[in-house]
Amino acid sequence: MAAYRYLGAVVLAWLVVFAIKSGVASVKARRLVLDLGDGGFPSGHAALTASVATMIGLVDGVCSPLFALAAVLFLIVFNDAIRTRFSVGEQGAALKSLISEQKSAVRPPRITRGHTLPEALAGAVLGAIVAVAVFFATK
């Protein structure tokens, strides 16, 4: 199969995530916002890795070594999004609060927000749906 199917699913998943995140941010800000930012709904990381894993499963089969590798990569990224990155964001917010309370000369850290479980699940489902759509559209 041509690589465009795999890449097409990933690029389309990214564009859909970008459109959703930009739409939500624009509604909240009441102006056009074209920014993915960190964290938020839906998880772009989960969407991209789920789309490629789903596409590999559909094209190469779920018993292929390539699918196993893609599934493991998806699980690592998914876990990182909801556990590690979310915890780091919470710790960053706490540090920023402490620094501002102390009126310290230390510059507050930039807070990168991770994802909640629903945000990551939404990204994963979105990525899988996009991959299925690309698979059948390019069959």
N, C-alpha and C positions, 0 to 999 in steps of 0.2 A: 504494500500500500504506500501511497505517496505521503511524504512527510507533511504536506500541507494540511492533511486532515488533523493530525496531532496539533500542529502549530495553530491551525485555524480555530480549534476548540479552545486553546489557551488564550489566544488573542481576543476571541469573542467573549470569553468569560471575563477577561480583564476589562473590556469595554463595557460590558453590562454592569459589573461592579462599579466602575468609574461613573457611569450614568446614574446608578442608584445613589451612591454616596454623594455625588454632586447635587442631585435632585434634593436629597434630604437636607444637605447643608444649605442649599439655596433657599429652601422653604424656611428653615430656621432663621437664616440671616436676612431674609426678605430682599435678597439680591443674588445675582448669579455668582456662584462659587464653584470653581473648577479645581478642586483639590481633593486628593484621596486621603491625605492625613494618615495618622496612625490609629489603629483600632476602629471601632465603630461597626455599623451594620452595612452590608454583610462583610465577612472576612474575605479580603482579596487573596490572602495566602491560601486559605482553605479552598476557595473557588478555583484557583489556578491548579493546585495539586490534585484536587478531586477531578477536574476536567481532564487532565492528562491521564490520570489513573483509569478513569472511566473509559476514555477513548482507547487506551491500550487494551483494557479488558474486552471491549467490544470488537476491536479489530484483530488482536492477536490471541484473544482468549484468556480467561481468568486462570488457566493452568500454566500460562507461559511464565518463564523466569522474569521477563521484562515487567509483567503485571505485578509480580511479587515485589520487585524492586520499587515500582511506582506506588504500590499500596503501603509499603513500609515508609517511603518518603512522605506520603500523605499523612500517615499516623504521627510521624515525628513533627511535621509542621503543625498539624492540628493540635497536638499536645503542647507544643511550644506556644502557640497562639493563646490558648486558654489558661495555661498554668504559668509558664515562665514569664512571658511578656506581660501578662496581666498583673502578676505579682510585682514585677519590676516597676510598672506604672504606679501601682499603689504605694510602693516604697518611695518612688520619686515624688509623689504628691505629699507624702508625710515629711520627707526631707525639705521640700520647698516650703512647707508650712513652718517647720522649725527654723529654717534660715530666716524667713521673713519675720518671725516673732523675735528673734535675737537681734534683728537689724544689723546683721553681719555684713562685712565687706565682701564676703564670698558670694559669687554670682549664683543665683538659684539654678538648679539643673533643669534642662529641657525635659519635660515629661513625655515619654512615649507610652501610649496607652495600648494595652493588649486587647483581647477580645473576651467577651463573656461567652459562655457555652452556646446560648441561642444565636449570637452573632456568627460564631464559627460554624455551627450547624447550618445556618442559612447559607453561608458561603459554600459549604460542601454540597448542599443540595442544589444550589444554583449552578455550581460547576458541573455537577453530574447531568443536570438537565440540559445545559448548553452542549455538553459532549454528545449526548444522545441525539439532540437536534442536528448537530453537525454531522454525526455518523449517518443518519438517515437522509439528510439533505445532499450528501456527497456519495451516496451509494451507487 
